[in-house]
């Protein structure tokens, strides 16, 4: 069984053995087989990706050595003269659930399991084509992670857990630096924590980064900047060094009441 540990770490487990990028080609081929699991992969495709510019005989010899190494470690790979395949039942990843359709409640629960970005620090130099493939997988994973973390932020904000919301937002920004929801969350958390200047700096930098032409995208950030400028003053609110705990149900009810009032439904 090949197990990919890709969130916050770069590791492949093969039964009791561990593969890291130090085993450059072996790790890269194992990674490719795991993510492409279920698809027959031609041997010529692998030699082109991992042995560019090498003679066909040398490349095929290198591929045979890598496959022998993986099978010796315990990987189950089905191969014939022209292609090979790793079946989904013979591998697993720690991000598969993030890519599947999820209910809002499930997304919120998944957010707590996100421990970091996808394959942090992994920048293989085996070939330009393989490097581009890795970056495509990173984009896919980070898009899914951002969706999960935004759901986590929204959940935390509904119960006024701004420390928790800020943690999710900061992690999201390491993967998606221009994520609007995360940027606004970090800025508002800074304002609530007593740092108006920090909040405005975050928003001004974001507005500069997205440019002058993104008028629709800019609007929420502009409105929040105006609200912070007018409503928040430094030192009015105490800095929240300790998290606000033990009032989740009460804060959720207040938030629902506020939403009803904003939509025209009064209550007492």
Beta strands, then each sheet from edge to edge (+ up, - down):
strand 1: 2-5
strand 2: 11-14
strand 3: 17-19
strand 4: 41-42
strand 5: 78-79
strand 6: 83-85
strand 7: 91-93
sheet 1: 3+ 2- 1+ 7+
sheet 2: 4+ 6- 5+
end
